[in-house]
C-alpha cells in the first residue's frame, strides 16, 4: 500500500493493512470529517471573545494556547454531567451483573479529556457461570450485557466490538449523547491511568498538559488521533510529550539548543548513533537517566508557544525514528539505539508502554507515523512563517494549525448539556 492510499483511508476514517509493507513517503493530512474547513476564514471558539473585541491579532501564541486550554476545561455542568453518567451506568451494571465491579480509567480520570470525550470504563467480572467460550470468559460476559443494556433503555446505541484484541462495548448514553467505552479489566487500564497521573504530578505538569491537549485535537481533527487509522492515540501522544519535555526542553530553555537546531538524526549505523549520543541524552552519557523529579531547569514560565513549535519540529523533522527508540519506565525516560530488530518497518516510532507487564512497543501500531511527521512538520513551518512575518488570522496564530470547522464540536458540547438538564427536570 502506498502512502497516498494510506492517507486516503485515514481521511475516510478507515483502517489499513500495513503490517508487512515497506517504507512510504509521508504526506500532510488536512482537517477532515466533521472538522473539514467549510470557509476560508474560521475563528475557533476559544478566540471568539478576542475576535469580537478586535484583539485577536495582538494575542501571543502562548496566550492563545492558554485560551484554548481554558475553553476546553469542563464547565461545572459538564463535570456534573459526566459524574452523573458514570454513577448511573455503574448502578445499572450492578443490577445487570452483580458479580462485577466498575472503574473509570483514562483521560476522564487524568483530566486530559475534552468536554465531548468518551468515558473509558473497565469492568471486573468475578467468576460466575461457564460458557462455551471458556470459564467466565470476559468476551462472553461482555456480550451477555448487550441485550440487557438495550432493554434498560439506558443507551440510544450500542456497538459490540468483541473481536478486537481488546473486546469493547461502545455505549451511547440516551440522556447526554456521550459515549462510554467499556472493556474487561485486565489491569492495564488502571496501571496506565496511574502511570499518567504519576508523571503529571511532576514539575512540568502545565507544559505537558498544554502540549497534550493542543496536539490531541490537532491529530483528532485529521483522524490521526487513533491507532484504528494508524495514527497516534492520546495515550501514546502523552508519552511522546513526556519524552520531549524531559529530554529536550531543559536544553532548549538553558540555551544549549534552539528550536531550529535540535536534532536526533543521522545515518542508521551504530557508530553514527554512538558518536552523537551527547545529543540524544542531552547533558550526559547515554546511560544517564532522566526521572520525573529532575528539575534541571525552571519550567514555571515556559512559553507554551515556543514549546509547541519546538515539539512539532522535533517529531516532524529532527527525531530519527529509524535509529532511535524512546524507553520509559515508571520513573525515568531515555533514548536507546534501535538495533536490527526493527528491520522490517524501521521507519515506525518505537516507544515502550511503561504500564505493560511485558515489553509492548506502542509505536508499532502507529503505521501512519510518517504522515504524522509530515503533518507536524508543516504545522511547525506554518507557525514559524506566521510569527516571523507577523501574519495574523482573525482567529489568531493557533488557527493556522487548528484550522478546522468547529460547528459540530460546539453543537455537540451544547446539546449534551441541554439534554442532560432536560432529563433532570
N, C-alpha and C positions, 0 to 999 in steps of 0.2 A: 504493500500500500504506500502511495506517495504522500508527501507532506501536504499536498493540496487536497487530496481526498480526505485525509485526517482532519484538516481544517474544516472542510465542508460538513463532515459528520459532527464535529464539535458544535458548529453553528446551528445544526439541525437538532442538537441535543441527543445525538446517537452515539453508542459505543463503537469502538473499532477493534478489530483483532490485530494486535501489533506485537505480540509476544515474540514472534520469530522474525520480525522484519529488521532490516539493517538501517543504517543512518538515513536521515532525510534532511531537507532544508527547512529550517524553521520559518514560519510566516506569521505576520501580525494578525491577530484575531480581533476584530472590532466588536463593539457592543452589539448584541443580537437578542433575539427573542423579545420579551416584553421591554427590554431596555434599548432596543434599536432606536436610534435618533429619528424623530419624525419632523424635525425642523432644524434649520441651520444654527439658530441661536437658542440655547437652552440654559435657563437659570435653575441650578439644582436647589432643592427645597431648603437646604441649610443656609443658602445665601439669599433667600427671599427678603428678609428684613433689611439686609445690607443693600440689596438692589433697589428696594423701594426708597431707601434713604439716599441713594446715589453715591454710596461709599464703597461699593464692591471693588472698584478699580484701585482703591487705596488700602486694601486689606492684604497683609502679607500672607504667603503660603502657610507659614506657621500658624497664624491666626485662623486661616480658613480651615485647617485641619482641626483646630480646637472647636470651631463652629460645627464642623462635621460630627465630631465625637459627641458634642452637646446635643445635636439634633437626634442622633441615633440612640441616645440614652433613653431608657424606658421611662415613660411618664408614670405617675402613681397609679393611674387606671390600668396601664399596660402591665405593671408589676403585679397588681392585684388580680388582674385577668389571668395571667399565667399561673399565679399561685392557686387560684380557684380551679383552673383546668387540671392542674396536677392533682389537687385534692379530690376532685370529682372522679377523675379516672382511677386513682388509687382505690377509692371506695368501691367503684364499680368492679374492678378486678378482684378485690377481696370477696365480693359477693359471688362472682362467677367461678373463682378458683381459690377456695380458702387455703389450699396448700401451696400458697405462693406469697411472695413479698415483692414490693416495688421500690425502685430507687431512681432518682433523677440524676443524669450524668451530662457531661458535655458543656457546651457554651452557656446554657441556661444557668449552670452552677458557677462557672468561672467568670461570668459577666462579659463574655466576648460574643454575645448574641446581638442580633438586630431585633427590633420590635416584632418583625414578621417571621423570625427564625423558627424552624421546627424545634420541638422539645424532645430531647433524647431521653428515653427511659429504659431501664433494664428490669426484667422480671426474673426472680429466682424461684424455680419450681422445687418444692420438696418432693421426695419420692411418693408416687401415687400408684395409679394403675399401670399395667403394662400394655404395650401396643405392638402391632406388627412391625413398627419401625424401631422397636427396641425398648427396653425398660425406661419408662418416664422420659422418652425422647423429647428434648426441647422443641424440635420441629413439630412433632405431633401435638404437644401441648399448646404451642402457639396456634396451630391450625384449628384446634378444637375451640379456641376462643373467638374465631371469626364470626360464626353464626350467632354466638351468644351476644357479642358486642353489637352486631347488626340488629338483633331482636330488641336490645335495650334502647334503641333509638339515640344512643349517645353520639353516634357517628353519622355524618352525611355521606361518607365514602370510606371504604376500607380497601387497601391494596395488600394482597398477600404476595410477598416476595420471599418465598420459602426455599427456593432452590439456589439462592445466593450463598456465598461462602459463609456469611453470617445471616441466617434466616431472620426476616424482618416483617413486621406488620406496620403499614403506614396508615394511620387512623386520622381522619379529618374531623375535628370537633364540630358538631352541628351548631353549637351556640356561638362560636367565635370564628370558625373557618381556619383556625390554627391546626397544624399537623403534629401528631405525636409519632415518633419513630420508636417502636417497641421491639426490643431484641431480648433474647435469653441471656442472662448474666453468666458470662464465662470468666468474669473477674477483670477483663481488660478495660472495660469502660470505666470502672471505678478507679483502677490504678492510673489510667490515662488522665482522668479528671484531677486526681490528687497530684499527679506529676505537674500538670499545667498550673494548678493553684500554687504549688510549691515554688515554681520558677517565677510566677507573677508576684510573689512576696519579696523578690529581690529588689535592690535599689533602683533598677531600671524599669519598674512596672509601667510608669507613664509612657515611656518611649515604646516599650514592647506592645502595650495595648493600642496605642495610637497607630502604629505601623500595621499591626494585625488587622485592625478594623478597616483602615483605608484599603489595604491590599486585598482583604477578603471581599469587599464589594467590587473592587476593580476586577478581580477574577470572576466573581459570580455573574456580573453583567455581561461577560463574554463566554459564559458557560464553560469556563476553565476552572471553576471552583469545586469540582468533584472528580474523583477518580473514575466515575462512571464513564465520563468522556475522555479520560486520560489526563485530566488536569490535576491541580494541587488542591486537595481538600483543606479545610480550615485547621485540622489537627497537624498535618504536615507543614502548612504555612506557619503555624505558631513556632515550630521548632526551627524552621528556616530563619525566622526573625530573631529567635533567641541566639542562634549561632552567630548571626551578623552582629547583634548588639554586644555579645560577649567577646567576639574575636576581631571585629573590625572597628566598631565605634570608638573604643578607647584610643586607638592610634589616630583616628580621624579628629577627635577632639583635642588631642595633645599636639596636633600639627605634624605628626610623623607621616601622615598620609593625607591626601586631599581627595575629594570625590572624583577628580579627573585622573588620578594616577593609581588608585587602589586596584591591585591586580592579584589574582591567584590563577595563573595560567602559564602556558609554555608548551613544549612538546610533551609527549606522553611517556618519556623514558624515566626510569627510576633515577638515573644520575641527574637529570634535569630537575626533577622534583626535589631531590635531596639538596641540590645546590641552592634552592631558593626557599628552603624550609623556614628561614627567618621571616619571609613574607607570610608564610602560612600560619605561623604561630605567634606573630606579632612581636612580643617582647622577649622571646626566649627560644630555646631549642625546641624541636618537635615534640619532645617528651613533656614539655610544660603543659599543665592542665589549668584551665580557667574555670573557676567554680562560681556558683550563684553569689557567693559572698565577696568575691573580689571587687574592690572598689578603687581601681587604679585612677579613675577619672571621675570628676563630679558631673553627674548627668542631670542634675536638677534643672539646669537651664538649657538643656539641649534644644536647638532649633529643630522642630519637627519637620519643617520644610526641607532643610538640609539633610536630615536623616532619611526622609522619603526619597529624595533624589539619589542619595548615596546607595541605598539598598536596591533601588531599581537598577542603577548602573552596575552594582556589584554582581547581582544574579543575572542581569541582562547581558553584560559584556565581560566582566572581569573573572568570574568564577569559572574554573576549568573543570567541568563535570567529568571529563574523560580520565583525568589523572587523580582527582581528589574526592574523597568522601568525608562526610561530617559524622563524627562519632559523639553521641550524647549519652551520658549516664544519669543517674538520679541527681547528681550534684556537680557534674563537670561537662565541658564541651571542648572538642579539639578537632583539627584536621588530621586525616590519615591518608597515606598513599593507597590508591585503589587496588593495584595489583592486576594480575591477569584473569582473576575470577570473573570479571565483568567484560570479557572479550566479545560476547555476543551483541550486547547493546551498551557499549561503554559510554554513550552519549547521555544516558539517563542519570538523573540526580541520584546520589546514594546517600541516604541518611537513615540511621537506625532508629527504631522506636524504643525509647527508654522505658516504656511501660510493658513491653513484651517480655515474656518469660524466656523465650528463645530469640535468637537473632532474627529480626524482621526488618528488611530494608523497605521502608515506606516509599522510597522513590521509584521502586521497580514497577509500581502500578501507574505512575505518572508518565505514561509514554508520550504525552504531548508536551513534555518539558521544553523541547526546543521551540515550540510555538509560544510557550510561556516566556522563555528567554527573549524571543524576538519582540514580543508584545511589551515586556518590561523595558527593553532597550529603546523602543520607540517612545514609550511614555517618558523615560528619562530625558531623551532628546527634546521632546515637546516642552517639558518643564524648563529645561535649560534655555531653549530658544525664547520661550515666553518671558522668562525673567531677565534674560540677557538683553532683550530688545524692549523690555518694559511693555510687552504686549499683554493686555488685559481683556478678557472676555467680560460681558456683562455679568456672567455667573462666576467670575473670579478665575484665578490661575488653576485651581484644582479641577475646574471644569474641562481643562484641556485633556485630562486623562480619565475623569469620571464623567464623560460626555454622553450620557445616555438619556433616555426618556424615563422619568421617574413617576409618571402619572399613575401607572398600575401599582407601583410600590406605595405611593401616598394613599391611593384609594383603598388598597387592602388594609393599610395601617388604620385608616379612619373607620372603615367598615367593621373591622373586628371589634373595636371598642364600642361602636354603636350597637352592634348585635348583642354583645355581652351585657350592655346596660339595659337593653330592652328585655333580655331574658330574666333579668333580676327584678323587674317591675311586676 
